[in-house]
Amino acid sequence: MLDANQQKVKELIAYCAELIAYCAKCSQEGEALEIAQVVFKTNLNLLSSTLFSKDLVDPFSNAKVELKDVICGIMTEEGKPNLVDFFPILKKIDLQGIRHRTFIYFAQDELAKITGKEKSIEEVDVSRLPYLQCIIKETLRMHPPSQFLGPRKVERDVELCGYIIPKGSQVLVNVWEIGRDSTFWKDPLVFKLEKFWNSNLDVRVKDFELIPFGAERRMCPASSLALRMVPVMLGSLLNSFNWKLEGDNGPAELNMEERFGLTLAKVHPLRVIPSPR
Ligand code: HEM
């Protein structure tokens, strides 16, 4: 018997086939696609099939999903107050050194060896794909979808790092900042998979330097599901195609500016062109 999460991942794999078919169409036509938009459609259909037994969007339609813009707009507005005062936006970070690029090819190489080239990833493959897991952890460290946990209300006076936080205060935990704190991370502003190579660092519960899903009682209830869905989708996309940035820019010129809101998003959505492997 499959548990609920396994059942969902099985459905996701079927939806991934549609996603890959859409990318294959773009690949044949040499057309760029906005990766967040097409992945959003897949996730939306997965969710709507669960809730309404119906797909809400056609993965082959080029139409923008307006719901995504509405959700993003709301989250940006909701997340606005005071953030800029405390966390200056880092405008340009070079996340893509030569070593990183080399590592990315190892990812693709690992996927081809373990699952066979140009195949979708199955859930059972994920535990045998350590590079892929490093990519996901390093991405969650530098770009956690939720910048803040909270707000939480302090139940009694607490002393923290020499400061008294009075009872009744509202506190936010800045996950984004923790992921970039040099006390915990070597080269915190550089995207380097080595940070997680041969490391047992767990993105859930135990290791507080990496808490993209939160921790303890209010932790994301879907963390197990998400940790199965993300590698299946990302791995399938990487294993099925080679990817190139739209335009003449190389990865080093990629603009990683982030828009701070309830969730983090790239200011300039990633547009990439798939080509056959
Ligand atoms: C990589 C993917 C995801 C990340 C990083 C993530 C992260 C988070 C975080 C940080 C929180 C707030 C925890 C806190 O305040 O302490 C949260 C809450 C929540 N997440 Fe996720 N999440 C992800 C995917 C999902 C998915 C796929 C679903 C649903 C299918 C989901 C459903 C929820 C719900 C319902 C809550 C509210 C829980 C509460 O308020 O008690 N999440 N998530």
Residues whose N, C-alpha, C, O or C-beta is under 5 A from the ligand:
A	BS01	HEM	P145 S146 L149 G150 P212 F213 G214 A215 R218 M219 C220 P221 A222 A226
